[in-house]
Amino acid sequence: METKALSSAINKIAVGYIFIYFSINIAVIDILPDWLGYFMIVSALPLLAEKEKSALLLRPFGIALGIWNIAELVLNSLTYEWKLTLISLITGIITIYFHFQLLTNIASLDIDPSKRKRLLMFRTATVILHTLLVLWLFIPQTLINNEVYVCIALYMSVTQIVLCLWITGELFGLSKAMKAQEPESCEAYNSAEKPNKAEADTK
């Protein structure tokens, strides 16, 4: 059951990443809101913390990021002119730490070395991408040619989508592998019990 619970947690984190990285808007409504993704990941942290205790330390950061995303949606819906550079910087740093530590905790589980290596690679790519996104917020658009600005923004968006597909694919694969191990462990347990029962009957 422990493996099954951990598999469920990894699966929920993978779905959370889809909400965070993808945006599908119908009119002004985002049907894949970031805040829901963060709250899904936060709900999976207690199960992950059974193997990696430090994962639970991410809970307040995940909640803060979810609440900040809701605040951003409200401000944008009101067409309110706002520019909170300091808060944007702080949330950017929290985002970098959150994803770095989360993927580190998952990679620290007792998993296949090749999967661990790929997760650590994705962790590094995620940190680099989020760092660039934070720096991007502080570059005045007037300093860059409009065509160059659009090209860079498009390149970063495509990179973000590709990275998300890789990470979620790896996490779903890890979840599936963990789930497949559960029947094997149960079968091994049952086979170990049968001789004991046979010995008891003999006696």
N, C-alpha and C positions, 0 to 999 in steps of 0.2 A: 504493500500500500504506500510505503514511503516513496518508492520510485514512481508510482502512479501520480502521487500528489506533486512531486517535483516536475514530472512531465507536464502536468496541467499548468503549473506556474510558468514554465518556459513557453508553453503555447500561448498563454495569456500575455506574456511580455512581447512575443512576436506580433500578436494582433495589436498591442499597444503601439508598437513601432509603426505599423501601417497607418494608424490614426495620426501619429505625430508627423510623419514624413509626407503623407499624401493629403492633398486638399481637393475636394470635389464640391463645388459650389452650385447650388440651385437657387437662382436669384441672389439674395444676399446671405443665404443660409449655407454654412459649411456642414455637410452631412458626415464629415470625418474630422471633427474638432480635435485639436491638440490636447485640450484639457481632459477629454475622455480617455485618450491614449495614456496620459500620465497617471490618471486615477486607476486605470486597468493595471498598469505596471506596479503602482503602489499596493494594490490589493493582492498582488502576487508575491510581494517581498517577504511576508511572514513565512510562506512555504519555502522560499529560497533561503531564508535565514536559518532554517533548520540544518542546513549544510554549511552555509556561509553566514556566520553571525553578523558580520559587518554590513551585510546587505540591508538590514533593518535600519541602519543609520541613514539610508537614502530616503526614508519615508518622508521626513519633513521637507526635504528638497523637492521631491516629486509633487507633494501637495502644494508647495509654494509656486512651482512652475505651472501647475494646473490652474491655480487661482489667478496668477498673472495673465495667463492666456485668456481667461474669461474676462478679466478687466480690459484687455486689449480689444476683444470683440465688442464689448460695450462701448468703449471709446470710439472705435471705428464706425459702429452703427449710428452713433450720434453725430458723425462727421465732425467730431471735435478736433480742433487743431492742437495737437499735443506733441511734445518732444522731450521725453524724460531720459536724457542721455545717461545719467548716473544709474538709474534703475535698469535701463537697457543693458548697460555694461555689467551690472551685478547679476542680472538674470542670465546674461550670456555666459558669465563665468560659472554660475551654478549649473547651467545646461552642460557645459563641457565636463565638469566634475561628475555630474549625475550619470551621463552616458559612459564615461571612462570607467567609473567604479562599478556600474552595473554589469558591463561586459567583462570586466576583470573578475567579478564574483562568479559569473556564469562559466568563464573559462577556467576558474579554479576548482570546479566540480570534478568529480572522478569520471572523466570522459575520455574518449579516444584522443591520443596526442595530436593527430592530424586535425581534428575538429578544434582542439584547443589552440593550435597554431593559427588556424584561419580566423577564429574569433578574436585573437589578439591582434591580428592584422587588421580586421575590421574595426577594432577598438581604436587603433592608431589612426586609421583613415577617418573615423568619425570625429576624433579630437581635432585633426587638421582641418576638416571641413567646417566644424562649428567655430573654430578659431578664426578662420577666414570670414565666416559670416558675421562674427562680432566686429572684426576690423572693418568689414564692408559698411557697417552702419555709421562709421565715423569718417568715411571718405565723402566729402562734398561732391554731389553730382556735377556741379559746375566746373570742377577741376578736370573732368574726364569728358572726352568727346562722346556725344550721345550714342553714336553707333557702337563705339567701344564699350560703353556702359551697358548697353542692351546685350551685346555679345557675352560679356563677362557674367551678367546676371543669368542669362540663358544657360551658359556653361555650368554655373554653380547649381542651377536648378536640376539640370540633367544629371549631374554628378550625384546630387542628393537622392534622386529617384533610383539611380543604379545602385548606390550604396545601400539604400533601404531594401531593395529587392534581394541583394546579396545577404544582408544581415537577417532579414525575415526568413529567407530560404534556409539559411544555416540553422536558425533557431527552430523552425518547424521540423527540420530534419533531425535535430538533436532531441526534440520532444518525442518524435516518432520512434527514434532509437531507444529512448528510455522506456517508452510504453511497451515496446516489443520485449524488453528485458524482464518485465514483470511476470508474465506467464512462466518464463524459464525459471525464475527464482521460486515461484510457487510450486512448480513441478519438482524442482530439486528438493524443496522442503517436504513435499508429500512422499517422494521416493525415500527420503531419509526416515520418515515416520513409519513407513510400512514394515521395515525389518523389526523395529521396536515393538510394533503391535504383534507381529508374528512370534517374537520371542516371548511376549507376555502370554499369548495363547498357549504356547508350548508348556510354559510353566504352570 
